[in-house]
Amino acid sequence: MRNILDELYDYDLFHLTEIEDTDGAYKAALDRLVKAETELKKAYPDNDKILDEYQSADIELHNLSNRNEFRKGFKVGAQLVLEMIKPIK
């Protein structure tokens, strides 16, 4: 059985599939990434496999880091709730 925090993070309980990009920062960063990737592939056409491996490792590292930060944040939130329900002395 999977941990509930993992299910929340993976959107298995709540489906939050859209990124809210109210100021266009996400799109701007994505455009920069696509442009840089295109330039790298043009400059080093024989190194596609290395770039693909780099991107896969980078994505995996980000996913692991994001999951860890999500779990820590959720635990801090739960600890705050537990602190709030203690009787006032």
BELMO-V422570 format. One line per field, one symbol per residue. psi: psi as a letter, one per 20 degrees, with the letter a starting at -180 (. if undefined). A space follows every 10 residues. Layout:
psi: ???
This chain:
psi: pqphhghggj kigponippo mhjjhggggg gggggggghg hghmhikhhg gggggghggg gggggggghg ggggggghhg ghhhiqqp.
